[in-house]
Amino acid sequence: MSEQTSIPADPELDPTASYATDQSVIRRLSGLLRASAGTRTSYAPATGQPIADLPISSPDDVIAAVRSARKTQLSWRQVPLDERAAILLRYHDLVLDHRHELVDLVIRESGKARKQAFEEVAHVAMTARYYGRKAHELLDPQRKLGMFPVLTRAEQRFVPKGVVGIISPWNYPLSMAMADGLPAVLAGNTVVHKPDSQTPLTALRAIELLYDAGLPREAWIPVNGDGPTVGGAIIQNTDYICFTGSTKTGRLVAQQAAERLIGFSLELGGKNPMLVLRDADVQRAAEGAVRACFASAGQLCVSMERLYVADQVYDAFVTAFVARVSKLKLSAGTGWDVDMGSLISKAQLETVTRHVEDARSKGAVVLAGGKARPEIGPLFYEPTVLSGVTPAMECFDNETFGPVVSIYRFSDESEAIQRANEGEYGLNASVYTRDTRRGRAVAAQLVAGTVNVNEGYAATFGSIDTPMGGMRSSGVGRRQGVEGIRRYVDPQAIATQRLLPIAASHGLSDQAYAEVMTGALRVLKKLGRA
């Protein structure tokens, strides 16, 4: 045990005086890590209580992990697809069987409320089931149109990349830890995975359950440590990178991956807008906006930070929304009655505080919230609603990533769409209207990788058959759906030519062959062939 985490004498009076997790569990999960560079203590953000001293990985540990994963991948890719899919379907059941334990870990490490922690369990289970059921549809070789009917047989195969490096974030410590890697291993890859150093235990327990489902241990190897050191070593040694985090860091990941000419997918930041149209159901929109803005204390990449509300419903919506926000229960408790939990870190609290105070000092009006709540826990901040936010304020176009939303009035719908599309981001958006057909038409005009009609984020997030990711500075590539697994394979074309070569033959000159070919191409067009 490290010296800086010596335990005070009276844990009954001081919640930071004892560990939040059974240390026998910590020892067991620590054994899953490839790590030899000392230890680091993680803490529960809601209480400040130490959670665990976990081993830290060195670059050499990462290199060793990749070497083991690469060796295993040679045999893992030969395992029949049905067997790989069966592991995911068993994992679906294990995740649901252990849902309470996993939810408790998510709460302890991230500080989020129980109802939002359960969303992660559901998302991982749905992802496992989707790819387990769709394995053959997504990965079996596909017949393609050959150059000539009968003469040319063409097919496409999907070849696994090799070793996939996954760098997952703290804000979805279960969902983002596992949902990106499940299609990777199904496709025949192996994984070296660095969960965020603030929330490693959730990922380790989820990985352990995957082993229980039948995945070979060397097919998914976890490492632990900071991004520049451990994450950098992953980028330098694996064959594909999947990263979820800030846009600033994502640009660095892209540069390093590009230098090695390896593929990557990035889900990055957002300044997500919600449009409440003139015919919206005000109460439904207000309830949805509360969840969209303040789930996980606004620390979701898909959280709403801008609300654009039509004149016709503005006053009614603001009244209903602020009333709901003011009633939210903030607590460090773990029950289902908690509406909003803690921020993750002191740095996150400082950003939220700075954004709100900057806006207030420049004339913004605080309609709800607006202050930290240290009496609840060291990193709690009230859900905050601002009006009168202008471009001069830091929170106008910079991602807060906390429980702060700015509300704006609009009279012209096209203007609202234009304002929603401003800025560098394009991750998630939302439209509320009674006319869902019209809502879909408005959604199609928004620059965002996912748009939800009459929902904030869960409709697209939970529809695993649809792709999820960002436009512009919000990311590259997609998770979920066919795109979520095809990113981990290289398409390979195999064509077999029968009877005649694609060249002059049987005494034809090259010139005569060209004329014959010209005639054949014209005939194929008349026949409607692509």
JOUR-V507889 format. One record per residue. N is the residue number from 1. RES is the residue in one letter. SS is DSSP state (h for helix, s for strand, l for the rest). OMEGA is omega as a letter, one per 40 degrees, with the letter a starting at -180 (* if undefined). Layout:
((N;RES;SS;OMEGA) (N;RES;SS;OMEGA))
//
This chain:
((1;M;l;a) (2;S;l;a) (3;E;h;a) (4;Q;h;a) (5;T;h;i) (6;S;l;a) (7;I;l;i) (8;P;l;a) (9;A;l;a) (10;D;l;a) (11;P;l;i) (12;E;l;a) (13;L;l;a) (14;D;l;a) (15;P;h;i) (16;T;h;a) (17;A;h;i) (18;S;l;a) (19;Y;l;a) (20;A;l;a) (21;T;l;i) (22;D;l;a) (23;Q;h;i) (24;S;h;i) (25;V;h;i) (26;I;h;a) (27;R;h;a) (28;R;h;a) (29;L;h;i) (30;S;h;a) (31;G;l;i) (32;L;l;a) (33;L;l;i) (34;R;l;a) (35;A;l;a) (36;S;l;a) (37;A;l;i) (38;G;l;a) (39;T;s;i) (40;R;s;a) (41;T;s;i) (42;S;s;a) (43;Y;s;i) (44;A;l;a) (45;P;l;a) (46;A;l;a) (47;T;l;a) (48;G;l;a) (49;Q;l;i) (50;P;s;i) (51;I;s;a) (52;A;s;i) (53;D;s;a) (54;L;s;i) (55;P;s;i) (56;I;l;a) (57;S;l;i) (58;S;l;i) (59;P;h;i) (60;D;h;i) (61;D;h;i) (62;V;h;i) (63;I;h;i) (64;A;h;i) (65;A;h;i) (66;V;h;i) (67;R;h;i) (68;S;h;a) (69;A;h;i) (70;R;h;i) (71;K;h;i) (72;T;h;a) (73;Q;h;a) (74;L;h;i) (75;S;h;a) (76;W;h;a) (77;R;l;i) (78;Q;l;i) (79;V;l;a) (80;P;l;a) (81;L;h;i) (82;D;h;a) (83;E;h;i) (84;R;h;i) (85;A;h;a) (86;A;h;i) (87;I;h;i) (88;L;h;a) (89;L;h;i) (90;R;h;a) (91;Y;h;i) (92;H;h;a) (93;D;h;a) (94;L;h;i) (95;V;h;i) (96;L;h;i) (97;D;h;a) (98;H;l;a) (99;R;h;a) (100;H;h;i) (101;E;h;a) (102;L;h;i) (103;V;h;i) (104;D;h;i) (105;L;h;i) (106;V;h;i) (107;I;h;a) (108;R;h;a) (109;E;h;a) (110;S;h;a) (111;G;l;a) (112;K;l;a) (113;A;l;a) (114;R;h;a) (115;K;h;i) (116;Q;h;i) (117;A;h;i) (118;F;h;i) (119;E;h;a) (120;E;h;i) (121;V;h;a) (122;A;h;a) (123;H;h;i) (124;V;h;i) (125;A;h;i) (126;M;h;i) (127;T;h;i) (128;A;h;a) (129;R;h;a) (130;Y;h;a) (131;Y;h;i) (132;G;h;a) (133;R;h;a) (134;K;h;a) (135;A;h;a) (136;H;h;i) (137;E;h;a) (138;L;h;a) (139;L;h;i) (140;D;l;i) (141;P;l;a) (142;Q;s;i) (143;R;s;i) (144;K;s;i) (145;L;l;i) (146;G;l;a) (147;M;l;i) (148;F;l;i) (149;P;l;i) (150;V;l;a) (151;L;l;a) (152;T;s;i) (153;R;s;i) (154;A;s;i) (155;E;s;i) (156;Q;s;i) (157;R;s;a) (158;F;s;a) (159;V;s;a) (160;P;s;a) (161;K;l;a) (162;G;l;i) (163;V;s;i) (164;V;s;i) (165;G;s;i) (166;I;s;i) (167;I;s;a) (168;S;l;a) (169;P;l;a) (170;W;l;a) (171;N;l;i) (172;Y;l;a) (173;P;l;i) (174;L;l;a) (175;S;h;a) (176;M;h;i) (177;A;h;a) (178;M;h;a) (179;A;h;i) (180;D;h;a) (181;G;h;a) (182;L;h;i) (183;P;h;i) (184;A;h;a) (185;V;h;i) (186;L;h;a) (187;A;l;i) (188;G;l;i) (189;N;l;i) (190;T;s;a) (191;V;s;i) (192;V;s;a) (193;H;s;i) (194;K;s;i) (195;P;l;i) (196;D;l;a) (197;S;l;i) (198;Q;l;a) (199;T;l;a) (200;P;h;a) (201;L;h;i) (202;T;h;i) (203;A;h;a) (204;L;h;i) (205;R;h;i) (206;A;h;i) (207;I;h;i) (208;E;h;i) (209;L;h;i) (210;L;h;i) (211;Y;h;i) (212;D;h;i) (213;A;l;i) (214;G;l;i) (215;L;l;i) (216;P;l;a) (217;R;h;a) (218;E;h;i) (219;A;h;i) (220;W;s;a) (221;I;s;i) (222;P;s;i) (223;V;s;a) (224;N;l;i) (225;G;l;a) (226;D;l;a) (227;G;h;a) (228;P;h;a) (229;T;h;a) (230;V;h;i) (231;G;h;i) (232;G;h;i) (233;A;h;i) (234;I;h;a) (235;I;h;a) (236;Q;h;a) (237;N;h;a) (238;T;l;a) (239;D;l;i) (240;Y;s;a) (241;I;s;i) (242;C;s;a) (243;F;s;i) (244;T;s;a) (245;G;l;a) (246;S;l;i) (247;T;h;i) (248;K;h;i) (249;T;h;i) (250;G;h;i) (251;R;h;i) (252;L;h;i) (253;V;h;a) (254;A;h;i) (255;Q;h;a) (256;Q;h;i) (257;A;h;a) (258;A;h;i) (259;E;h;a) (260;R;h;a) (261;L;l;i) (262;I;l;a) (263;G;s;i) (264;F;s;i) (265;S;s;a) (266;L;s;i) (267;E;s;a) (268;L;l;a) (269;G;l;i) (270;G;l;i) (271;K;l;a) (272;N;s;a) (273;P;s;i) (274;M;s;i) (275;L;s;i) (276;V;s;a) (277;L;l;a) (278;R;l;a) (279;D;l;a) (280;A;l;i) (281;D;l;a) (282;V;h;a) (283;Q;h;i) (284;R;h;i) (285;A;h;i) (286;A;h;i) (287;E;h;i) (288;G;h;a) (289;A;h;i) (290;V;h;i) (291;R;h;a) (292;A;h;a) (293;C;h;a) (294;F;h;i) (295;A;h;a) (296;S;h;i) (297;A;h;i) (298;G;h;a) (299;Q;l;i) (300;L;l;i) (301;C;l;a) (302;V;l;a) (303;S;l;i) (304;M;s;i) (305;E;s;i) (306;R;s;i) (307;L;s;i) (308;Y;s;a) (309;V;s;a) (310;A;s;i) (311;D;h;a) (312;Q;h;a) (313;V;h;a) (314;Y;h;a) (315;D;h;a) (316;A;h;a) (317;F;h;a) (318;V;h;i) (319;T;h;a) (320;A;h;a) (321;F;h;a) (322;V;h;i) (323;A;h;i) (324;R;h;a) (325;V;h;a) (326;S;h;a) (327;K;l;a) (328;L;l;i) (329;K;l;i) (330;L;s;a) (331;S;l;i) (332;A;l;i) (333;G;l;a) (334;T;l;a) (335;G;l;a) (336;W;l;a) (337;D;l;a) (338;V;l;a) (339;D;l;a) (340;M;s;a) (341;G;l;a) (342;S;l;i) (343;L;l;a) (344;I;l;a) (345;S;l;i) (346;K;h;i) (347;A;h;i) (348;Q;h;i) (349;L;h;i) (350;E;h;i) (351;T;h;i) (352;V;h;a) (353;T;h;a) (354;R;h;a) (355;H;h;a) (356;V;h;a) (357;E;h;i) (358;D;h;i) (359;A;h;a) (360;R;h;a) (361;S;h;a) (362;K;l;i) (363;G;l;i) (364;A;l;i) (365;V;s;i) (366;V;s;a) (367;L;s;i) (368;A;s;i) (369;G;l;i) (370;G;l;i) (371;K;l;i) (372;A;s;a) (373;R;l;a) (374;P;l;i) (375;E;l;i) (376;I;l;a) (377;G;l;a) (378;P;l;a) (379;L;l;a) (380;F;l;i) (381;Y;s;a) (382;E;l;i) (383;P;l;a) (384;T;s;i) (385;V;s;a) (386;L;s;i) (387;S;s;a) (388;G;l;i) (389;V;l;a) (390;T;l;i) (391;P;l;i) (392;A;l;a) (393;M;l;a) (394;E;l;a) (395;C;l;a) (396;F;l;a) (397;D;l;i) (398;N;l;i) (399;E;l;i) (400;T;l;a) (401;F;l;i) (402;G;l;a) (403;P;l;a) (404;V;s;i) (405;V;s;i) (406;S;s;a) (407;I;s;a) (408;Y;s;i) (409;R;s;i) (410;F;s;i) (411;S;l;a) (412;D;l;a) (413;E;h;i) (414;S;h;i) (415;E;h;i) (416;A;h;i) (417;I;h;i) (418;Q;h;a) (419;R;h;i) (420;A;h;a) (421;N;l;i) (422;E;l;i) (423;G;l;a) (424;E;l;a) (425;Y;l;i) (426;G;l;a) (427;L;l;a) (428;N;s;i) (429;A;s;a) (430;S;s;i) (431;V;s;i) (432;Y;s;a) (433;T;l;i) (434;R;l;a) (435;D;l;a) (436;T;h;i) (437;R;h;i) (438;R;h;i) (439;G;h;i) (440;R;h;i) (441;A;h;i) (442;V;h;a) (443;A;h;a) (444;A;l;i) (445;Q;l;a) (446;L;l;i) (447;V;l;a) (448;A;l;a) (449;G;l;i) (450;T;s;i) (451;V;s;a) (452;N;s;i) (453;V;s;a) (454;N;l;i) (455;E;l;a) (456;G;l;a) (457;Y;l;a) (458;A;h;a) (459;A;h;i) (460;T;h;a) (461;F;h;a) (462;G;h;i) (463;S;l;a) (464;I;l;i) (465;D;l;i) (466;T;l;i) (467;P;l;i) (468;M;s;i) (469;G;l;a) (470;G;l;i) (471;M;l;i) (472;R;h;a) (473;S;h;i) (474;S;h;i) (475;G;s;i) (476;V;s;i) (477;G;l;a) (478;R;l;i) (479;R;s;i) (480;Q;l;i) (481;G;h;a) (482;V;h;a) (483;E;h;a) (484;G;h;i) (485;I;h;a) (486;R;h;i) (487;R;l;a) (488;Y;l;i) (489;V;s;i) (490;D;s;i) (491;P;s;i) (492;Q;s;i) (493;A;s;i) (494;I;s;i) (495;A;s;a) (496;T;s;a) (497;Q;s;a) (498;R;l;i) (499;L;l;a) (500;L;l;i) (501;P;l;i) (502;I;l;a) (503;A;l;i) (504;A;l;a) (505;S;l;i) (506;H;l;i) (507;G;l;i) (508;L;l;i) (509;S;l;i) (510;D;h;i) (511;Q;h;i) (512;A;h;i) (513;Y;h;i) (514;A;h;i) (515;E;h;i) (516;V;h;i) (517;M;h;i) (518;T;h;i) (519;G;h;i) (520;A;h;i) (521;L;h;i) (522;R;h;i) (523;V;h;i) (524;L;h;i) (525;K;h;a) (526;K;h;i) (527;L;l;i) (528;G;l;a) (529;R;l;i) (530;A;l;*))
//
